Amino acid sequence: MGGYNIGDILYQLLSFGFVTLFIFLIVFLFRSFSKRRKQLNNIERKVDLLNDQVKKGND
């Protein structure tokens, strides 16, 4: 009885897969939120620029 059990190998692979998936999800969410924040900042900057241009045009 020195060999590996198929069930043990399958359990180890699934456990490793879940840990890897969890880490991947955390990294993906962090990058997604970071990218969204940058996009919102760019949009806000452009809106402010347009707002300033409109104000200057009305003067």
C-alpha positions in Angstrom: 0.0 0.0 0.0 2.7 2.5 -0.9 1.0 3.8 -4.0 -1.2 6.9 -4.5 -4.9 6.7 -4.5 -6.8 8.2 -7.4 -9.1 9.9 -5.0 -6.2 11.5 -3.1 -4.7 12.8 -6.4 -8.0 14.1 -7.5 -8.6 15.9 -4.2 -5.2 17.5 -4.3 -5.8 18.7 -7.9 -9.2 20.1 -7.1 -7.9 21.9 -3.9 -5.0 23.4 -5.9 -7.4 24.5 -8.6 -9.7 26.2 -6.1 -6.8 28.1 -4.5 -5.5 29.1 -7.9 -9.0 30.2 -9.0 -9.5 32.2 -5.8 -6.1 34.1 -6.3 -6.9 34.7 -10.0 -10.3 36.1 -9.0 -8.8 38.5 -6.5 -6.2 39.7 -9.0 -8.8 40.1 -11.8 -11.2 42.1 -9.6 -8.4 44.4 -8.3 -7.2 45.1 -11.9 -10.8 45.6 -13.1 -11.6 48.1 -10.4 -8.3 49.9 -10.9 -8.9 50.1 -14.7 -12.5 51.4 -14.1 -11.3 54.0 -11.7 -8.7 55.3 -14.2 -11.4 55.4 -16.9 -13.7 57.4 -14.7 -11.0 59.8 -13.8 -10.2 60.4 -17.5 -13.9 61.0 -18.3 -14.2 63.4 -15.4 -11.1 65.3 -16.6 -12.6 65.5 -20.1 -16.0 66.7 -18.8 -14.3 69.4 -16.7 -12.3 70.5 -19.7 -15.5 70.7 -21.8 -17.2 72.6 -19.0 -14.4 75.1 -18.8 -14.6 75.6 -22.6 -18.3 76.2 -22.4 -17.9 78.7 -19.6 -15.3 80.6 -21.6 -17.5 80.6 -24.7 -20.4 82.1 -22.7 -18.3 85.0 -21.4 
